[in-house]
Amino acid sequence: MTWREISSSRPVLYEAKGGWYYSTAKREGQMNAGTESILTGLMNKAPELAPCRGAVVASFDLLLACFAGGGKVLTCGNGGSAADAEHIVGELMKSFVLRRKPTAEQTARLKRAFPDSYQELAEKFQQGLPAISLVSQTALCSAIANDVASDMVYAQQVFGYGRPGDLLIAISTSGKSSNVVNAAKAAKAFGLHTIALTGPAQSPLGELATAAIRAPGDSTALIQEFHLRIYHALCAMVEHELFGGGEQ
């Protein structure tokens, strides 16, 4: 499946936590073979995540629709979840499991611009899925915390960077972190969908999210271990769906 095929496919109305949304993505059972095998592998290796399967598929749909529509992903969290927010961007912005070669059109543009050296550049470039970690903006975060309020460090960036069709991945094991919850409020107000990665309990963040993946676990560390498995699977699933050569 190519980006063009996804973008031109007929939108489908799906129900997810927080309401209904349109997606051009394919549902479970219609994914390509590589994508479906990743989902199956996640569930087989971590059977505790079985109750999360529907939310994982809904999150995959949201990610795929975001990228197919030309949107970008914003990520945020605190502490270990901040590291996870950075980690997700690292998997999206370059090759993760598959080699994401430039398209023929992209290679031709490089050749026109640099006829003597385009081959080396084309070999090194990897197609990126646009993603920004809101955690990374150190000077900006400190300015917002100092001049406005510490619980607005992510919300202000969602307000500034976010556009309708973009997607926020908000991570909080408790689902109660005020700066992450405020980011989700900004997303909801200004036309972004939100994927929430939380712990098992109902939470303010989960209630704000379009899709809430409530990972099991009775400790922060265990919940974060499941978060890692989940977002690795999601990043790999999106990569296989967009760059996996169209196998069905």
C-alpha positions as CSV (number, residue, x, y, z in Angstrom):
1,M,0.0,0.0,0.0
2,T,1.3,3.5,-0.9
3,W,0.5,6.8,0.7
4,R,-1.4,7.8,-2.4
5,E,-3.6,4.7,-2.2
6,I,-4.3,5.3,1.4
7,S,-5.1,9.0,0.8
8,S,-7.5,8.2,-2.0
9,S,-9.3,5.3,-0.3
10,R,-12.8,5.8,0.9
11,P,-13.0,7.2,4.5
12,V,-14.8,4.9,7.0
13,L,-16.5,6.1,10.2
14,Y,-15.1,4.4,13.3
15,E,-16.1,4.4,16.9
16,A,-13.4,4.9,19.5
17,K,-13.0,6.2,23.1
18,G,-14.2,9.8,23.1
19,G,-16.5,9.6,20.1
20,W,-16.5,8.9,16.4
21,Y,-13.9,9.8,13.8
22,Y,-13.2,9.3,10.1
23,S,-10.2,7.3,9.0
24,T,-8.9,6.2,5.6
25,A,-7.0,3.4,7.3
26,K,-7.7,-0.3,7.0
27,R,-9.2,-2.2,10.0
28,E,-7.9,-5.4,11.5
29,G,-8.2,-8.3,9.1
30,Q,-7.6,-5.9,6.2
31,M,-4.0,-4.9,7.2
32,N,-1.1,-6.0,5.1
33,A,0.5,-9.3,6.2
34,G,3.5,-7.6,7.9
35,T,1.2,-5.2,9.9
36,E,-1.1,-8.0,11.1
37,S,1.8,-10.2,12.1
38,I,3.2,-7.4,14.4
39,L,-0.2,-7.0,16.1
40,T,-0.5,-10.7,16.6
41,G,3.1,-10.9,17.9
42,L,2.4,-8.2,20.4
43,M,-0.6,-10.0,21.8
44,N,1.1,-13.4,21.8
45,K,4.2,-12.1,23.6
46,A,2.2,-10.0,26.1
47,P,-1.2,-11.7,26.6
48,E,-1.9,-9.3,29.5
49,L,-2.5,-6.7,26.7
50,A,-5.5,-8.6,25.3
51,P,-8.0,-6.1,26.7
52,C,-6.1,-3.3,25.0
53,R,-6.3,-4.9,21.5
54,G,-9.2,-2.7,20.3
55,A,-7.5,0.5,21.6
56,V,-4.2,-0.5,19.9
57,V,-6.0,-1.0,16.5
58,A,-7.9,2.3,17.0
59,S,-4.5,4.0,17.7
60,F,-3.0,2.4,14.6
61,D,-5.9,3.8,12.5
62,L,-5.4,7.3,14.0
63,L,-1.7,7.2,13.2
64,L,-2.2,6.0,9.7
65,A,-4.9,8.5,8.9
66,C,-2.8,11.3,10.3
67,F,0.2,10.6,8.1
68,A,-1.9,9.8,5.0
69,G,-3.6,13.2,5.4
70,G,-0.3,15.0,5.6
71,G,-0.4,15.5,9.4
72,K,2.3,15.2,12.0
73,V,2.5,13.6,15.5
74,L,3.3,15.5,18.7
75,T,4.5,13.6,21.7
76,C,4.7,14.4,25.4
77,G,5.2,12.9,28.9
78,N,7.1,13.3,32.1
79,G,10.2,11.5,33.5
80,G,10.3,8.0,32.0
81,S,7.3,8.9,29.9
82,A,9.3,11.9,28.5
83,A,12.0,9.5,27.4
84,D,9.2,7.4,25.8
85,A,8.0,10.5,24.0
86,E,11.5,11.0,22.6
87,H,11.8,7.3,21.7
88,I,8.6,7.3,19.6
89,V,9.9,10.2,17.5
90,G,13.1,8.3,16.9
91,E,11.2,5.4,15.5
92,L,8.9,7.5,13.3
93,M,11.4,10.0,11.8
94,K,13.7,7.4,10.2
95,S,13.7,3.7,9.3
96,F,12.7,1.5,12.2
97,V,12.3,-2.1,11.0
98,L,12.1,-1.6,7.3
99,R,14.4,0.3,4.9
100,R,12.5,3.4,3.9
101,K,14.1,4.4,0.6
102,P,13.3,7.7,-1.1
103,T,10.7,7.4,-3.8
104,A,11.7,7.6,-7.5
105,E,10.3,11.1,-7.6
106,Q,12.4,12.1,-4.6
107,T,15.5,10.5,-6.1
108,A,14.9,12.4,-9.4
109,R,14.7,15.7,-7.5
110,L,18.0,15.0,-5.9
111,K,19.5,14.1,-9.2
112,R,18.3,17.4,-10.7
113,A,19.7,19.4,-7.8
114,F,23.0,17.5,-7.4
115,P,23.8,15.4,-10.5
116,D,27.3,14.5,-9.4
117,S,26.5,13.4,-5.8
118,Y,22.8,12.5,-5.8
119,Q,23.4,8.7,-5.5
120,E,25.1,9.0,-2.1
121,L,22.4,11.3,-0.8
122,A,19.6,9.0,-2.0
123,E,21.3,6.0,-0.4
124,K,21.5,7.8,3.0
125,F,18.1,9.5,3.1
126,Q,15.3,7.6,4.9
127,Q,11.7,8.6,4.6
128,G,10.5,10.1,7.8
129,L,7.0,10.2,9.3
130,P,6.7,13.8,10.7
131,A,6.9,13.8,14.5
132,I,8.0,16.3,17.1
133,S,8.8,15.6,20.8
134,L,7.4,18.5,22.9
135,V,9.8,17.3,25.6
136,S,12.9,18.4,23.5
137,Q,12.2,22.1,23.4
138,T,14.3,22.8,26.5
139,A,14.5,26.6,26.3
140,L,10.9,27.0,25.3
141,C,9.7,24.7,28.1
142,S,11.7,26.7,30.7
143,A,10.3,29.9,29.3
144,I,6.7,28.7,29.4
145,A,7.2,27.4,32.9
146,N,8.8,30.6,34.1
147,D,6.6,33.1,32.3
148,V,3.2,31.3,32.3
149,A,2.9,28.1,34.3
150,S,4.6,24.8,34.4
151,D,1.5,22.9,33.7
152,M,1.3,24.7,30.3
153,V,4.7,23.6,28.9
154,Y,3.1,21.1,26.5
155,A,-0.3,22.7,26.0
156,Q,1.3,25.9,24.6
157,Q,3.3,23.8,22.1
158,V,0.2,21.9,21.0
159,F,-1.5,25.3,20.5
160,G,1.5,26.6,18.5
161,Y,2.5,23.6,16.5
162,G,-0.8,21.7,16.2
163,R,-3.1,21.9,13.2
164,P,-6.4,20.0,12.5
165,G,-5.5,16.5,11.4
166,D,-2.4,16.3,13.5
167,L,-2.2,13.8,16.3
168,L,-1.0,14.0,20.0
169,I,0.5,11.0,21.7
170,A,0.1,11.8,25.4
171,I,1.8,9.5,27.9
172,S,1.1,9.4,31.7
173,T,1.1,6.2,33.8
174,S,-1.4,7.8,36.2
175,G,-3.4,9.6,33.5
176,K,-3.4,12.6,35.8
177,S,-0.3,14.6,35.0
178,S,-1.6,18.2,34.7
179,N,0.8,19.3,32.0
180,V,-0.1,16.2,29.8
181,V,-3.8,16.6,30.6
182,N,-3.7,20.3,29.5
183,A,-1.9,19.2,26.3
184,A,-4.8,16.9,25.6
185,K,-7.3,19.7,26.3
186,A,-5.5,21.9,23.8
187,A,-5.6,19.1,21.2
188,K,-9.3,18.5,21.7
189,A,-10.1,22.2,21.4
190,F,-8.1,22.8,18.3
191,G,-8.9,19.8,16.1
192,L,-6.2,17.2,17.0
193,H,-6.9,13.6,17.9
194,T,-5.2,12.2,21.0
195,I,-3.8,8.8,21.7
196,A,-3.4,8.4,25.5
197,L,-1.0,5.8,27.0
198,T,-1.9,5.4,30.6
199,G,-2.2,2.8,33.4
200,P,-5.2,0.6,34.0
201,A,-7.3,3.1,35.9
202,Q,-9.9,5.5,34.4
203,S,-8.3,8.9,34.3
204,P,-8.8,12.5,33.1
205,L,-6.3,11.9,30.2
206,G,-8.1,8.8,29.1
207,E,-11.4,10.6,29.1
208,L,-10.0,13.4,26.8
209,A,-8.4,11.0,24.3
210,T,-9.8,9.7,21.1
211,A,-8.2,6.4,21.8
212,A,-6.9,5.4,25.3
213,I,-4.6,2.5,25.7
214,R,-4.8,1.6,29.4
215,A,-1.8,-0.7,30.0
216,P,-2.0,-3.1,32.9
217,G,0.4,-3.0,35.8
218,D,0.4,-2.2,39.5
219,S,3.6,-0.1,39.4
220,T,4.9,2.8,37.2
221,A,7.8,0.7,36.0
222,L,5.6,-2.2,34.9
223,I,3.2,0.1,33.1
224,Q,6.1,1.8,31.3
225,E,7.4,-1.6,30.2
226,F,4.0,-2.3,28.5
227,H,4.0,1.2,27.0
228,L,7.3,0.4,25.3
229,R,5.9,-2.8,23.8
230,I,2.8,-1.0,22.6
231,Y,4.5,2.0,20.9
232,H,7.1,-0.2,19.3
233,A,4.4,-2.3,17.8
234,L,2.4,0.8,16.7
235,C,5.5,2.3,15.0
236,A,6.3,-0.9,13.3
237,M,2.7,-1.5,12.2
238,V,2.5,2.0,10.6
239,E,5.8,1.5,8.9
240,H,4.8,-1.9,7.4
241,E,1.5,-0.5,6.2
242,L,3.1,2.5,4.5
243,F,6.4,1.1,3.4
244,G,5.8,-2.7,3.4
245,G,5.5,-3.1,-0.4
246,G,1.8,-3.6,-0.4
247,E,1.7,-7.3,0.6
248,Q,-1.7,-8.5,1.5
